[in-house]
Amino acid sequence: MSFSSLYKFLLKLKGRGHFLSPKEVQFLKELLKEFPEEEIKKTFERCYKEVIPPSEREKSSLLRCKNLFEKLKKGKNFSKVYLAMEHQKPSSIGGILKQLPLEERKKIKLEIENFFKTHNLELNRENIEEVLKIILSKYL
């Protein structure tokens, strides 16, 4: 994927056929120097699913996704685990958690317990998996 095909992809993602601002173009060029094109594409897709609401896509700058790329650059375990989680079945979330360091697993366990206490949810596998997805996406 070249710059032009990535440019076209982002225009489709934004939902308009106009153009990207000069700042957005510069940001995109910098990303191409640091990351593989497929990783850029996946990260922007995730950003548009989780960060930018559909009603704001046409008006929003690509720079709103900058934090995801900064965290990806730092190599945080949470972003790596979440990317792995997107490609695996929900039943393998336990395996994903095992990839995290012990201190981060403890933090997540405490957050799950607090979430269930504050929202009065029933403790079952489906609810735990959904809450886990929410918590992991929070750390991106």
DSSP file with accessible surface (Angstrom, degrees, kcal/mol):
  #  RESIDUE AA STRUCTURE BP1 BP2  ACC     N-H-->O    O-->H-N    N-H-->O    O-->H-N    TCO  KAPPA ALPHA  PHI   PSI    X-CA   Y-CA   Z-CA
    1    1 A M              0   0   73      0, 0.0    36,-0.1     0, 0.0     2,-0.1   0.000 360.0 360.0 360.0 125.7    0.0    0.0    0.0
    2    2 A S     >  -     0   0   62      1,-0.1     4,-2.3    35,-0.0     5,-0.2  -0.358 360.0 -91.8 -94.4-179.4    1.5    3.3   -1.0
    3    3 A F  H  > S+     0   0   66      1,-0.2     4,-2.7     2,-0.2     5,-0.2   0.915 125.1  51.5 -59.7 -43.6    0.8    6.8    0.3
    4    4 A S  H  > S+     0   0   64      1,-0.2     4,-2.4     2,-0.2    -1,-0.2   0.900 110.5  46.8 -65.6 -39.7   -1.9    7.4   -2.4
    5    5 A S  H  > S+     0   0   43      2,-0.2     4,-2.3     1,-0.2    -1,-0.2   0.886 113.4  49.1 -70.7 -34.5   -3.8    4.2   -1.6
    6    6 A L  H  X S+     0   0    0     -4,-2.3     4,-2.4     2,-0.2    -2,-0.2   0.901 109.9  52.7 -67.4 -38.3   -3.6    4.9    2.2
    7    7 A Y  H  X S+     0   0   53     -4,-2.7     4,-2.1    -5,-0.2    -2,-0.2   0.939 110.6  46.5 -59.7 -47.4   -4.9    8.4    1.4
    8    8 A K  H  X S+     0   0  136     -4,-2.4     4,-2.1     1,-0.2    -1,-0.2   0.901 110.4  53.9 -64.0 -40.8   -7.8    7.0   -0.5
    9    9 A F  H  X S+     0   0   34     -4,-2.3     4,-2.3     1,-0.2    -1,-0.2   0.923 108.8  48.4 -59.6 -43.2   -8.5    4.5    2.3
   10   10 A L  H  X S+     0   0    0     -4,-2.4     4,-2.5     1,-0.2    -1,-0.2   0.866 108.2  54.0 -69.1 -34.3   -8.6    7.3    4.9
   11   11 A L  H  X>S+     0   0   22     -4,-2.1     5,-1.7     2,-0.2     4,-1.2   0.912 110.5  46.9 -64.6 -40.0  -11.0    9.3    2.7
   12   12 A K  H  <5S+     0   0  171     -4,-2.1    -2,-0.2     1,-0.2    -1,-0.2   0.901 111.5  51.8 -65.3 -39.6  -13.3    6.3    2.6
   13   13 A L  H  <5S+     0   0   36     -4,-2.3    -2,-0.2     1,-0.2    -1,-0.2   0.893 108.5  50.3 -64.8 -38.9  -13.0    5.8    6.3
   14   14 A K  H  <5S-     0   0    2     -4,-2.5    -1,-0.2     2,-0.2    -2,-0.2   0.751 110.7-125.4 -71.1 -25.3  -13.9    9.5    6.9
   15   15 A G  T  <5S+     0   0   47     -4,-1.2     2,-0.3     1,-0.3    -3,-0.2   0.764  74.5  92.7  87.7  25.5  -16.9    9.1    4.7
   16   16 A R      < -     0   0   63     -5,-1.7    -1,-0.3    41,-0.1    -2,-0.2  -0.985  64.5-142.0-145.8 158.7  -16.2   12.0    2.4
   17   17 A G  S    S+     0   0   70     -2,-0.3    -5,-0.1    -3,-0.1    -6,-0.1   0.093  72.7  92.5-109.0  24.9  -14.5   12.4   -1.0
   18   18 A H  S    S-     0   0  135      1,-0.2     2,-0.3    -7,-0.1    -7,-0.1   0.778  80.1 -76.4 -86.0-105.0  -12.8   15.7   -0.4
   19   19 A F        -     0   0  130     -8,-0.1     2,-0.3     0, 0.0    -1,-0.2  -0.944  29.3-106.4-154.3 168.8   -9.3   16.0    0.9
   20   20 A L        -     0   0    7     -2,-0.3    41,-0.0     1,-0.1    -9,-0.0  -0.812  42.1-108.0-100.9 148.9   -7.1   15.7    4.0
   21   21 A S     >  -     0   0   38     -2,-0.3     4,-2.5     1,-0.1     5,-0.2  -0.256  31.5-106.7 -69.0 161.8   -5.7   18.9    5.5
   22   22 A P  H  > S+     0   0  110      0, 0.0     4,-2.4     0, 0.0     5,-0.2   0.882 122.5  52.7 -58.5 -35.9   -2.0   19.6    5.2
   23   23 A K  H  > S+     0   0  157      2,-0.2     4,-2.4     1,-0.2     5,-0.2   0.898 109.4  48.7 -65.7 -40.4   -1.5   18.7    8.9
   24   24 A E  H  > S+     0   0    5      2,-0.2     4,-2.5     1,-0.2    -1,-0.2   0.902 110.8  50.4 -65.7 -40.0   -3.2   15.4    8.3
   25   25 A V  H  X S+     0   0   28     -4,-2.5     4,-2.4     2,-0.2    -2,-0.2   0.928 111.6  47.9 -63.6 -44.1   -1.1   14.7    5.2
   26   26 A Q  H  X S+     0   0   91     -4,-2.4     4,-2.3     2,-0.2    -2,-0.2   0.917 111.2  51.0 -62.8 -42.7    2.1   15.4    7.2
   27   27 A F  H  X S+     0   0   12     -4,-2.4     4,-2.2     1,-0.2    -2,-0.2   0.926 110.2  50.0 -59.7 -43.3    0.9   13.2   10.0
   28   28 A L  H  X S+     0   0    0     -4,-2.5     4,-2.1     1,-0.2    -2,-0.2   0.913 109.2  50.8 -64.0 -41.2    0.2   10.4    7.6
   29   29 A K  H  X S+     0   0   97     -4,-2.4     4,-1.1     1,-0.2    -1,-0.2   0.897 110.1  50.2 -64.5 -39.4    3.7   10.7    6.0
   30   30 A E  H  X S+     0   0   78     -4,-2.3     4,-1.0     1,-0.2     3,-0.3   0.898 109.2  51.9 -65.5 -38.8    5.3   10.6    9.4
   31   31 A L  H >X S+     0   0    7     -4,-2.2     4,-2.9     1,-0.2     3,-0.6   0.892 104.2  56.6 -64.4 -39.0    3.3    7.4   10.3
   32   32 A L  H 3< S+     0   0   41     -4,-2.1    -1,-0.2     1,-0.2    -2,-0.2   0.800 105.2  52.8 -63.8 -27.6    4.5    5.8    7.0
   33   33 A K  H 3< S+     0   0  171     -4,-1.1    -1,-0.2    -3,-0.3    -2,-0.2   0.790 119.6  33.3 -74.2 -28.1    8.1    6.3    8.1
   34   34 A E  H << S+     0   0   94     -4,-1.0    -2,-0.2    -3,-0.6    -3,-0.1   0.739 118.3  37.4-101.9 -29.5    7.5    4.6   11.5
   35   35 A F  S  < S-     0   0   22     -4,-2.9    -1,-0.1    -5,-0.1     2,-0.1  -0.911  81.9-100.8-127.4 155.0    4.9    1.9   11.0
   36   36 A P     >  -     0   0   78      0, 0.0     4,-2.0     0, 0.0     3,-0.3  -0.387  38.8-116.5 -67.1 150.7    4.0   -0.7    8.4
   37   37 A E  H  > S+     0   0   75      1,-0.2     4,-2.6     2,-0.2     5,-0.2   0.869 113.1  53.7 -60.3 -40.0    1.0    0.3    6.2
   38   38 A E  H  > S+     0   0  100      1,-0.2     4,-2.5     2,-0.2    -1,-0.2   0.888 107.9  50.5 -64.3 -36.3   -1.2   -2.5    7.3
   39   39 A E  H  > S+     0   0   62     -3,-0.3     4,-2.3     2,-0.2    -1,-0.2   0.895 110.3  50.3 -68.3 -38.0   -0.7   -1.6   11.0
   40   40 A I  H  X S+     0   0    0     -4,-2.0     4,-2.6     2,-0.2     5,-0.2   0.939 111.2  48.9 -62.2 -45.9   -1.6    2.1   10.2
   41   41 A K  H  X S+     0   0   58     -4,-2.6     4,-2.4     1,-0.2    -2,-0.2   0.939 112.4  46.9 -61.3 -47.0   -4.7    0.9    8.4
   42   42 A K  H  X S+     0   0   88     -4,-2.5     4,-2.4     1,-0.2    -1,-0.2   0.896 112.3  50.7 -63.2 -39.0   -5.8   -1.3   11.3
   43   43 A T  H  X S+     0   0    0     -4,-2.3     4,-2.6     2,-0.2    -1,-0.2   0.913 110.5  48.1 -68.7 -40.4   -5.1    1.4   13.9
   44   44 A F  H  X S+     0   0    0     -4,-2.6     4,-2.6     2,-0.2    -1,-0.2   0.902 110.9  51.7 -66.2 -38.9   -7.1    4.0   12.0
   45   45 A E  H  X S+     0   0   70     -4,-2.4     4,-1.4    -5,-0.2    -2,-0.2   0.935 112.0  46.5 -60.6 -44.9  -10.0    1.5   11.6
   46   46 A R  H  X S+     0   0    3     -4,-2.4     4,-2.6     2,-0.2     5,-0.4   0.905 110.9  53.1 -63.6 -40.1   -9.9    0.8   15.3
   47   47 A a  H  X>S+     0   0    0     -4,-2.6     4,-2.9     1,-0.2     5,-1.8   0.924 109.3  48.0 -61.2 -44.0   -9.8    4.6   16.0
   48   48 A Y  H  <5S+     0   0    2     -4,-2.6    -1,-0.2     1,-0.2    -2,-0.2   0.752 114.7  47.0 -72.5 -21.1  -12.8    5.2   13.9
   49   49 A K  H  <5S+     0   0  154     -4,-1.4    -2,-0.2    -5,-0.2    -1,-0.2   0.870 129.0  19.4 -80.8 -38.4  -14.7    2.4   15.6
   50   50 A E  H  <5S+     0   0   73     -4,-2.6    -3,-0.2    -5,-0.1    -2,-0.2   0.751 130.3  31.3-107.9 -30.4  -13.8    3.4   19.2
   51   51 A V  T  <5S+     0   0   61     -4,-2.9    -3,-0.2    -5,-0.4    -4,-0.1   0.870 109.0  53.7-101.5 -46.7  -12.7    7.0   19.4
   52   52 A I  S   <S-     0   0    3     -5,-1.8    -1,-0.2     8,-0.0     5,-0.1  -0.823  77.5-135.7-100.7 118.0  -14.5    9.0   16.7
   53   53 A P    >>  -     0   0   47      0, 0.0     3,-1.8     0, 0.0     4,-0.5  -0.342  24.0-114.1 -67.0 150.5  -18.3    8.8   16.7
   54   54 A P  G >4 S+     0   0   96      0, 0.0     3,-0.9     0, 0.0     4,-0.4   0.840 114.6  59.5 -56.3 -32.8  -20.0    8.3   13.2
   55   55 A S  G 34 S+     0   0   95      1,-0.2     4,-0.2     2,-0.1     3,-0.1   0.724 110.5  41.9 -70.2 -18.2  -21.6   11.7   13.4
   56   56 A E  G <> S+     0   0   77     -3,-1.8     4,-2.0     1,-0.1    -1,-0.2   0.384  84.1 100.1-107.4   2.2  -18.2   13.4   13.7
   57   57 A R  T << S+     0   0   69     -3,-0.9    -2,-0.1    -4,-0.5    -1,-0.1   0.888  83.0  47.1 -61.1 -42.0  -16.2   11.5   11.2
   58   58 A E  T  4 S+     0   0  115     -4,-0.4    -1,-0.2     1,-0.2    -2,-0.1   0.855 119.8  39.5 -69.2 -32.1  -16.4   14.0    8.3
   59   59 A K  T  4 S+     0   0  181     -3,-0.2    -2,-0.2    -4,-0.2    -1,-0.2   0.679  97.0  96.5 -90.1 -21.0  -15.5   16.9   10.6
   60   60 A S     <  -     0   0    9     -4,-2.0     2,-0.2   -46,-0.1    -8,-0.0  -0.464  69.5-127.5 -80.0 145.7  -12.8   15.2   12.7
   61   61 A S    >   -     0   0   38     -2,-0.2     3,-1.6     1,-0.1     4,-0.2  -0.529  17.2-124.5 -84.2 150.8   -9.2   15.4   12.0
   62   62 A L  G >  S+     0   0    0      1,-0.3     3,-2.0    -2,-0.2     4,-0.1   0.722 104.8  79.6 -64.5 -18.5   -7.0   12.2   11.7
   63   63 A L  G >  S+     0   0   61      1,-0.3     3,-1.5     2,-0.2     4,-0.3   0.677  73.7  75.1 -66.9 -15.2   -4.9   13.8   14.5
   64   64 A R  G <  S+     0   0  100     -3,-1.6     3,-0.4     1,-0.3    -1,-0.3   0.735  93.2  54.6 -65.9 -19.7   -7.5   12.6   17.0
   65   65 A a  G X> S+     0   0    0     -3,-2.0     4,-1.3     1,-0.2     3,-0.7   0.410  78.4 100.4 -90.7   0.8   -6.0    9.1   16.5
   66   66 A K  H <> S+     0   0   89     -3,-1.5     4,-2.3     1,-0.2     5,-0.2   0.861  73.8  59.3 -58.2 -38.3   -2.5   10.3   17.3
   67   67 A N  H 3> S+     0   0  104     -3,-0.4     4,-2.4    -4,-0.3    -1,-0.2   0.874 101.3  55.0 -60.9 -37.0   -2.7    8.9   20.9
   68   68 A L  H <> S+     0   0   13     -3,-0.7     4,-2.0     1,-0.2    -1,-0.2   0.903 110.0  46.3 -63.0 -39.4   -3.2    5.4   19.6
   69   69 A F  H  X S+     0   0    4     -4,-1.3     4,-2.4     2,-0.2    -2,-0.2   0.868 110.3  53.0 -72.3 -34.2   -0.1    5.6   17.4
   70   70 A E  H  X S+     0   0   73     -4,-2.3     4,-1.9     2,-0.2    -2,-0.2   0.919 111.5  45.9 -65.4 -41.1    1.9    7.1   20.3
   71   71 A K  H  X>S+     0   0   61     -4,-2.4     5,-1.7     2,-0.2     4,-0.8   0.874 112.1  51.5 -69.0 -34.9    0.9    4.2   22.5
   72   72 A L  H ><5S+     0   0   15     -4,-2.0     3,-0.5    -5,-0.2    -2,-0.2   0.894 108.5  51.9 -66.1 -38.1    1.7    1.8   19.7
   73   73 A K  H 3<5S+     0   0  121     -4,-2.4    -2,-0.2     1,-0.2    -1,-0.2   0.880 106.5  52.9 -65.0 -38.9    5.1    3.4   19.4
   74   74 A K  H 3<5S-     0   0  156     -4,-1.9    -1,-0.2    -5,-0.1    -2,-0.2   0.687 109.0-129.2 -71.1 -17.2    5.8    3.0   23.1
   75   75 A G  T <<5 -     0   0   24     -4,-0.8    -3,-0.2    -3,-0.5    -2,-0.1   0.857  33.1-171.2  73.9  36.1    4.9   -0.7   22.7
   76   76 A K     >< -     0   0   92     -5,-1.7     4,-1.6     1,-0.1     3,-0.2  -0.332  26.2-131.9 -61.8 141.7    2.5   -0.8   25.6
   77   77 A N  H  > S+     0   0   61      1,-0.2     4,-2.8     2,-0.2     5,-0.2   0.853 102.7  61.3 -62.2 -36.3    1.3   -4.3   26.4
   78   78 A F  H  > S+     0   0   13      1,-0.2     4,-2.7     2,-0.2    -1,-0.2   0.920 104.1  47.0 -62.1 -43.0   -2.3   -3.3   26.4
   79   79 A S  H  > S+     0   0    2     60,-0.2     4,-2.4     2,-0.2    -1,-0.2   0.923 114.0  48.2 -67.2 -38.9   -2.3   -2.2   22.8
   80   80 A K  H  X S+     0   0  120     -4,-1.6     4,-2.1     2,-0.2    -2,-0.2   0.926 113.9  46.9 -64.8 -42.7   -0.6   -5.4   21.7
   81   81 A V  H  X S+     0   0    5     -4,-2.8     4,-2.5     2,-0.2    -2,-0.2   0.922 111.8  50.2 -66.4 -41.7   -2.9   -7.6   23.7
   82   82 A Y  H  X S+     0   0   28     -4,-2.7     4,-1.8    -5,-0.2    -2,-0.2   0.918 109.4  50.9 -65.5 -40.8   -6.0   -5.7   22.4
   83   83 A L  H  X S+     0   0   30     -4,-2.4     4,-0.8     1,-0.2    -1,-0.2   0.919 112.2  47.7 -61.5 -40.6   -4.8   -6.1   18.8
   84   84 A A  H >< S+     0   0   27     -4,-2.1     3,-0.7     1,-0.2     4,-0.4   0.891 107.9  56.3 -65.5 -36.8   -4.3   -9.8   19.4
   85   85 A M  H >< S+     0   0   14     -4,-2.5     3,-1.1     1,-0.2    -1,-0.2   0.860  99.1  59.8 -65.3 -34.4   -7.8  -10.0   21.0
   86   86 A E  H 3< S+     0   0   74     -4,-1.8    -1,-0.2     1,-0.2    -2,-0.2   0.807 108.5  44.9 -63.9 -27.6   -9.5   -8.6   17.9
   87   87 A H  T << S+     0   0  126     -4,-0.8     2,-0.3    -3,-0.7    -1,-0.2   0.424 106.4  71.8 -97.9   0.6   -8.2  -11.5   15.8
   88   88 A Q  S <  S-     0   0   82     -3,-1.1     5,-0.0    -4,-0.4     0, 0.0  -0.763  88.5 -96.3-115.2 163.1   -9.0  -14.2   18.3
   89   89 A K    >   -     0   0  160     -2,-0.3     3,-2.1     1,-0.1    -2,-0.1  -0.393  36.3-113.1 -72.1 152.0  -12.2  -15.8   19.5
   90   90 A P  G >  S+     0   0   61      0, 0.0     3,-1.5     0, 0.0     4,-0.2   0.798 113.8  67.4 -57.6 -26.1  -13.8  -14.5   22.7
   91   91 A S  G 3  S+     0   0   75      1,-0.3     3,-0.4     2,-0.1     4,-0.2   0.687  93.6  59.8 -69.9 -13.8  -13.1  -17.8   24.4
   92   92 A S  G <>  +     0   0   34     -3,-2.1     4,-1.5     1,-0.2     3,-0.3   0.244  69.3 104.4 -99.2  16.2   -9.4  -17.1   24.2
   93   93 A I  H <> S+     0   0    5     -3,-1.5     4,-2.5     1,-0.2     5,-0.2   0.878  75.9  60.1 -63.8 -34.2   -9.5  -13.9   26.3
   94   94 A G  H  > S+     0   0   41     -3,-0.4     4,-1.6     1,-0.2    -1,-0.2   0.903 103.8  50.4 -59.5 -38.7   -8.0  -15.9   29.2
   95   95 A G  H  > S+     0   0   37     -3,-0.3     4,-0.6     1,-0.2    -1,-0.2   0.866 108.1  53.0 -66.8 -34.4   -5.0  -16.7   27.0
   96   96 A I  H >< S+     0   0    0     -4,-1.5     3,-1.2     1,-0.2     4,-0.5   0.920 106.5  52.3 -66.8 -41.8   -4.7  -13.0   26.2
   97   97 A L  H >< S+     0   0   38     -4,-2.5     3,-1.4     1,-0.3    -1,-0.2   0.863 100.8  61.8 -62.9 -33.9   -4.7  -12.0   29.8
   98   98 A K  H 3< S+     0   0  161     -4,-1.6    -1,-0.3     1,-0.3    -2,-0.2   0.739  94.7  63.6 -65.9 -19.2   -1.9  -14.5   30.5
   99   99 A Q  T << S+     0   0  113     -3,-1.2    -1,-0.3    -4,-0.6    -2,-0.2   0.709  88.9  87.8 -76.0 -19.7    0.3  -12.5   28.2
  100  100 A L  S <  S-     0   0    3     -3,-1.4     5,-0.0    -4,-0.5    -3,-0.0  -0.467  90.1 -99.7 -79.3 152.0    0.1   -9.5   30.5
  101  101 A P     >  -     0   0   41      0, 0.0     4,-2.0     0, 0.0     3,-0.3  -0.277  37.4-108.2 -64.2 156.6    2.5   -8.9   33.3
  102  102 A L  H  > S+     0   0   96      1,-0.2     4,-2.2     2,-0.2     5,-0.2   0.884 115.9  53.7 -57.3 -43.9    1.2   -9.9   36.8
  103  103 A E  H  > S+     0   0  123      1,-0.2     4,-1.8     2,-0.2    -1,-0.2   0.891 109.7  48.3 -64.5 -34.5    0.8   -6.3   38.1
  104  104 A E  H  > S+     0   0   32     -3,-0.3     4,-2.2     2,-0.2    -1,-0.2   0.882 109.0  53.4 -73.2 -34.8   -1.3   -5.3   35.1
  105  105 A R  H  X S+     0   0   92     -4,-2.0     4,-2.5     1,-0.2    -2,-0.2   0.900 107.8  51.7 -63.9 -37.9   -3.5   -8.5   35.5
  106  106 A K  H  X S+     0   0  126     -4,-2.2     4,-2.3     2,-0.2    -2,-0.2   0.912 108.8  50.4 -65.3 -41.0   -4.1   -7.5   39.1
  107  107 A K  H  X S+     0   0  116     -4,-1.8     4,-2.2     1,-0.2    -2,-0.2   0.923 111.8  47.8 -61.7 -43.4   -5.1   -4.0   38.1
  108  108 A I  H  X S+     0   0    3     -4,-2.2     4,-2.6     2,-0.2    -2,-0.2   0.915 109.5  52.9 -66.0 -40.7   -7.6   -5.4   35.5
  109  109 A K  H  X S+     0   0  132     -4,-2.5     4,-2.4     1,-0.2    -1,-0.2   0.925 109.8  48.6 -61.0 -43.7   -9.0   -7.9   38.1
  110  110 A L  H  X S+     0   0   97     -4,-2.3     4,-2.6     1,-0.2    -1,-0.2   0.909 111.0  50.6 -63.0 -40.5   -9.6   -5.0   40.5
  111  111 A E  H  X S+     0   0   40     -4,-2.2     4,-2.5     2,-0.2    -2,-0.2   0.901 109.8  50.2 -65.4 -39.2  -11.3   -3.0   37.8
  112  112 A I  H  X S+     0   0   24     -4,-2.6     4,-2.5     2,-0.2     5,-0.2   0.943 111.5  48.2 -62.4 -46.8  -13.6   -5.9   36.9
  113  113 A E  H  X S+     0   0   75     -4,-2.4     4,-2.1     1,-0.2    -2,-0.2   0.927 113.4  47.2 -60.2 -44.3  -14.6   -6.4   40.5
  114  114 A N  H  X S+     0   0   90     -4,-2.6     4,-2.6     1,-0.2     5,-0.2   0.898 110.7  52.7 -64.2 -39.5  -15.3   -2.7   40.9
  115  115 A F  H  X S+     0   0   53     -4,-2.5     4,-2.1     1,-0.2    -2,-0.2   0.933 110.7  46.0 -62.8 -45.9  -17.3   -2.6   37.7
  116  116 A F  H  X>S+     0   0   15     -4,-2.5     5,-1.1     1,-0.2     4,-0.8   0.868 113.6  50.2 -66.6 -34.7  -19.5   -5.5   38.8
  117  117 A K  H  <5S+     0   0  146     -4,-2.1     3,-0.3    -5,-0.2    -2,-0.2   0.929 114.4  42.7 -68.3 -44.7  -20.0   -4.0   42.2
  118  118 A T  H  <5S+     0   0  101     -4,-2.6    -2,-0.2     1,-0.2    -1,-0.2   0.820 121.9  38.8 -74.2 -28.3  -21.0   -0.6   40.9
  119  119 A H  H  <5S-     0   0  106     -4,-2.1    -1,-0.2    -5,-0.2    -2,-0.2   0.421  98.6-131.9-103.1   0.9  -23.3   -1.9   38.1
  120  120 A N  T  <5 +     0   0  145     -4,-0.8     2,-0.2    -3,-0.3    -3,-0.2   0.909  45.8 166.0  49.0  52.4  -24.8   -4.8   40.0
  121  121 A L      < -     0   0   73     -5,-1.1     2,-0.3    -6,-0.2    -1,-0.2  -0.644  41.1-106.1 -96.2 154.8  -24.2   -7.3   37.2
  122  122 A E        -     0   0  137     -2,-0.2     2,-1.0     1,-0.1     5,-0.1  -0.606  32.9-120.9 -78.0 135.6  -24.4  -11.1   37.4
  123  123 A L        +     0   0  122     -2,-0.3     2,-0.3     4,-0.1    -1,-0.1  -0.688  58.6 132.4 -80.9 101.4  -21.0  -12.8   37.4
  124  124 A N     >  -     0   0   53     -2,-1.0     4,-2.5     1,-0.1     5,-0.2  -0.938  68.6 -99.0-142.1 169.7  -21.0  -15.1   34.4
  125  125 A R  H  > S+     0   0  158     -2,-0.3     4,-2.5     1,-0.2     5,-0.2   0.898 118.7  50.2 -58.8 -44.7  -18.6  -15.8   31.6
  126  126 A E  H  > S+     0   0  144      1,-0.2     4,-2.3     2,-0.2    -1,-0.2   0.933 112.7  45.9 -61.6 -47.2  -20.4  -13.6   29.0
  127  127 A N  H  > S+     0   0   45      1,-0.2     4,-2.5     2,-0.2     5,-0.2   0.907 112.6  50.6 -63.3 -41.2  -20.5  -10.6   31.3
  128  128 A I  H  X S+     0   0   64     -4,-2.5     4,-2.6     1,-0.2    -1,-0.2   0.925 110.6  49.4 -64.1 -42.0  -16.9  -11.0   32.4
  129  129 A E  H  X S+     0   0   28     -4,-2.5     4,-2.2    -5,-0.2    -1,-0.2   0.917 112.4  47.4 -64.2 -41.6  -15.7  -11.2   28.7
  130  130 A E  H  X S+     0   0  103     -4,-2.3     4,-2.0     2,-0.2    -2,-0.2   0.924 113.8  46.6 -66.3 -43.6  -17.7   -8.1   27.7
  131  131 A V  H  X S+     0   0    6     -4,-2.5     4,-2.8     1,-0.2    -2,-0.2   0.905 110.5  54.3 -64.6 -38.7  -16.4   -6.1   30.7
  132  132 A L  H  X S+     0   0    6     -4,-2.6     4,-2.9    -5,-0.2     5,-0.2   0.914 106.5  51.0 -62.0 -41.9  -12.9   -7.3   30.0
  133  133 A K  H  X S+     0   0   62     -4,-2.2     4,-2.2     2,-0.2    -1,-0.2   0.918 111.3  48.6 -60.8 -43.0  -13.1   -6.1   26.4
  134  134 A I  H  X S+     0   0   91     -4,-2.0     4,-1.5     2,-0.2    -2,-0.2   0.938 113.0  46.9 -62.9 -45.7  -14.2   -2.7   27.7
  135  135 A I  H  X S+     0   0    6     -4,-2.8     4,-1.0     1,-0.2    -2,-0.2   0.922 112.2  49.3 -65.9 -43.5  -11.4   -2.5   30.3
  136  136 A L  H >< S+     0   0    0     -4,-2.9     3,-0.6     1,-0.2    -1,-0.2   0.904 109.9  51.4 -64.2 -38.2   -8.8   -3.5   27.8
  137  137 A S  H >< S+     0   0   39     -4,-2.2     3,-1.2    -5,-0.2    -1,-0.2   0.823 101.5  63.3 -69.0 -25.0  -10.0   -1.0   25.2
  138  138 A K  H 3< S+     0   0  132     -4,-1.5    -1,-0.2     1,-0.3    -2,-0.2   0.823  99.3  54.3 -66.0 -30.5   -9.8    1.7   28.0
  139  139 A Y  T <<        0   0   54     -4,-1.0    -1,-0.3    -3,-0.6   -60,-0.2   0.423 360.0 360.0 -86.2   1.4   -6.0    1.2   28.2
  140  140 A L    <         0   0   14     -3,-1.2   -72,-0.1    -4,-0.2    -3,-0.0  -0.341 360.0 360.0 -71.6 360.0   -5.3    1.7   24.6
